[in-house]
Amino acid sequence: MAAISSIYARKQIANAVRLSDKAPLYDMVDLTPETAQDPSVMVPFPLYLDLLETIAESEWPDLQFHMKTCASMRCDEFGVFGLAFKTAPTIQQGFQRISQYIRLHNRVSDFYAEQRGDQYVWSVKGPPVTRLGAALSHEAALATTLTLCREATGTALTPKHVQFVHEREGSIEALVAHFGCEPQFGAETDAMIFDMAQVTQASALGDVAIWEYMTQQLDQALEQLDGEVLPFEAQVIEEIAKLLSGGVPHLSEVSSLMGLGERTFQRRLSERGKTFQALVDQARHQLAQQLVAASSYSLVEIAFLTGFSEQSAFSRAFKRWSGQSPKAYRLSLQDGALRP
C-alpha cells in the first residue's frame, strides 16, 4: 500500500500553527504523538494528503507550513538512511543512496538521479496530481531533499532550476524562499537541476568508512522490509486486488495463487473470523478509495479496475463504503482543482 513515514506527518502537524488543537490532526492519520516519533511507522498516503489539505485550508492562500516542515528536517531524524546521506563523500553519492533506499521512508514516489552534460538532474515521479495535497507532497519531496543536501555540505546550496508538473493556486513565496529560485509549473517532470560542480563537492561530514558501514545497514533494512510477512488476511486482500481488473476472483483462484488448497485456505480464514466475500469487499473498498483519491483514472475505469461490470454498481458500493458517491468524494477532495 502507498504509505509515507510518520516523520513527515508529525512535522507537518507541528507546523500547523493556525490549528492549535493537534489531536484531530493525529487522529486523521491514525497516529498519536507517541507513535509519530517512530519514523518506521507508516501513514497511508491518502490520509497524509487529507492532512496536508486540512492544514493548507487553515493558511490559504499564503501556504508556508510545508516549506517550514522541509526546512526543519535533519539527517539524523531519518536514522541510518539519513546518516548514510550525511556521510556520503559527495552529494552525488548521497543522491544515489536516496534513490536506492527511499522505500524505507517513502513507498509512494520514485527518485531518479541523472547526469546530463554539465548538469545533474534530481527528479521525482509520484502519483498524478489530482488534488492539492498531492501537489504539496511533490513540492515537499524536493524541498526536503534540498534541506538534507544543505546540511550535508554545510552550505546554502541552491539549485539552478526547480520545476513541477502540476499547476498551483495560492502563494508560492515560501517555495521561492526555500529553493532560492522561482519554480516553474506545468513542466514535464518534477525536478531540481544543479551544476555538476555543485553535487561533486565534498560533503562537510563525508566519511567513506562510515558511509560504507551505513550502506550495509541499509541493505539489511531493505532485506528485512522485503521479507516482512503480512498477516494472512492482508495477503489475501493483496492477491484479490491484483485480480480485480479481470472481475471478482473465485476463492479457488486466490487460494491457488497463494499455494494453498481450498480447504486449508478456508480454514485459515475461519480461524481469523473472516470470510472470503468480506475480504473481497474490503479489497475493492481499499483499491477504490485509493484510485478515486489519488489517481487520474475516470470513474468508469476505476469501476473496471475494482471488478465491477457497470459504473452504477460501483457507485452504489462506493457510497455504501464511504457515505458519498465516488464523484462527490473526488470533487470534495479537489474542490476547485487545487484549491483547498
Salt bridges, closest charged atoms under 4 A:
ASP50 OD1 - ARG131 NH2 2.65
GLU53 OE2 - ARG131 NE 2.77
ASP76 OD1 - LYS86 NZ 2.66
GLU77 OE2 - LYS11 NZ 2.85
GLU114 OE1 - ARG116 NH2 3.21
GLU139 OE1 - HIS66 NE2 2.83
GLU139 OE2 - HIS166 NE2 2.90
GLU139 OE2 - ARG168 NE 2.65
GLU151 OE2 - LYS86 NZ 3.95
GLU169 OE1 - ARG339 NH2 2.65
ASP190 OD2 - HIS138 ND1 2.64
ASP195 OD2 - LYS160 NZ 3.72
ASP226 OD1 - ARG103 NH1 3.08
GLU233 OE1 - ARG272 NE 3.55
GLU239 OE2 - LYS242 NZ 3.41
GLU271 OE2 - ARG267 NE 3.65
GLU271 OE1 - ARG272 NH1 3.81
ASP281 OD1 - ARG320 NH2 3.05
